[in-house]
Amino acid sequence: MKVAEGLRALVSAEDILEAARRLGALQRQRKVDLVALVESTVAAVTPMPGTQTTAFANYIALTGQKLSPSAFFERFNHAFGQLMREVASRAVQAVREAVGEDKPFNELGALLDEFTDVQVADSTCQLLQRLAADWAPSTSEARPAAFKWHALVSLKDELPVADGVTPQRTQDTRALPDEALSPGTLTLMDLGYTDTGRFLDAIEAGAHFLVRLKAQHDPKVLRVHVGKGERVRARGMRLTDALLQGVLKEEGGVIDVDVQLEKHGRTAQARVVAVEGPEGERRWYLTTVGRDVLTAQQVAEAYRLRWRVELLFKALKSGVGLSALRATRPGAVLSLVYAKVIALALSRLLELSMQQKAGEPGQAQATGRLALVLALTRCAPLLLSHAMMSRGVTLEQMEERILLIAEVTARSRQQRRERERRKREASLGSGG
C-alpha cells in the first residue's frame, strides 16, 4: 500500500507549479506563492464559516509575507480554481493507487466480476450568498444563489471519477460526464438523468446503465419475459398502453420485458423491470444489464447501492465543511470545493494508513471514517505547523507572523467597517 507515496504526491511543489503554468494560474510577477496558497487553502477546510479568511491567515503563517487581503483574494480566480481541481484529481488518484484494484471500500458482490466499475451519477446543491446570483442562479426566489456539484462516483472507493460545478438550475442530464460512457462500466442514475439520447450513446459505447424509469418515458415492448396477460399481443405496444389495456400484468409482483429505445432514427434494445416496493408500490427500472447477470429482484437491490454516494456528499458538507462556503466569485467557489475534495482524499489516505497499522500485531482496530474526517479538520493547525517547520520557519519568525496576521486582520476589519459606514451614509443621503 503506497500511502506514504500518495501523501507526498499531494504536496509536490513541482507538480503544482507545472500544472499552474499549464493552466495559466502562475503569473510572471508573482506576489503570491502558489504552492503555499494551495497548502493554506486546504488547511483552511473546517466546519466553521470564514474559509477564505482562514486561508489568508494560514498563508501569512506559511510565508511571512505582508500581503493585503485584496491582493490575496484576487488570486482565487478561475485559473486557480482549475489548478485546485487538478490537484484534487491527483489526490483522488493517489487514493486509488493506495487502495489497489482488488480492495473496494464496500461489498459490491458479483457486480465487479461483470463490470470494470460500478458508478453512481448524482449531484448535490449548496446555497451561496446573494452576490453570486449573477453566475449561479438558484431555483428559489428566497435564496437566489446556489450551485450544483455533479459527480460520477466509483463505488469501489466512493470517490469521484469525474465531476463539475454548475448553477443549480442546470439539468443533471446536461452535466452527465463522458466517463459514464466508458465501455464495461455500470452507472446507476436517478430520474434526473433520464435522456434517451444519452442511453443510446451508452449502449453504442458498450457501457451499461441502471436508472429509475420516468412515467413519461414510454418505450415499445419487444418481448415479455416475466408478466401475465397476452404476451404476444403486448409485442409492439407502448408499455403504458399494454398496462392500461390489461395486456401486460404483474406476475408475482414482477414485470420483466425487453423494450426498444428510439430517438431521431436511432434504436437499441434495453430492459424494463417492475418490482413491488416495501409499501406495495410498483418501482420501475430501465437497464441494459442482462438477466443472466441480475434477476428482476436483484436489479432493485443493485439500484439501492446508489445511496452510498450520499456518504461522499455528507462528508463534503459536514466533516470537511462544504456548507461553510462564504465565497461569491466562481473561481473562489471552485477553489474551496476542490480544497475540500483534497482534504477528503487525505483523510482516506490516513484511514488506509490506520487500517494498515490495525493489521500489525498489538495494534488496535482502525477507527471509523467519519472520526478520521473530523480528526483531520481539527488537526489542520498541526499540519500547518509541520508545513512551516519544513520551510525552516523559526519560533521567532512564527511569533512575528502571528502578530502580522493580527495586524492585517484588524486593518482589514477596520476597512470593511468603514466601507459599510459609507454605504449607510450614502443610502441615507439618497433616501433624503
Beta strands, then each sheet from edge to edge (+ up, - down):
strand 1: 117-127
strand 2: 146-154
strand 3: 159-167
strand 4: 185-189
strand 5: 208-212
strand 6: 220-226
strand 7: 228-229
strand 8: 248-249
strand 9: 254-263
strand 10: 266-276
strand 11: 282-287
sheet 1: 3+ 2- 1+ 4+ 5+ 11- 10+ 9- 6+
sheet 2: 7+ 8-
end
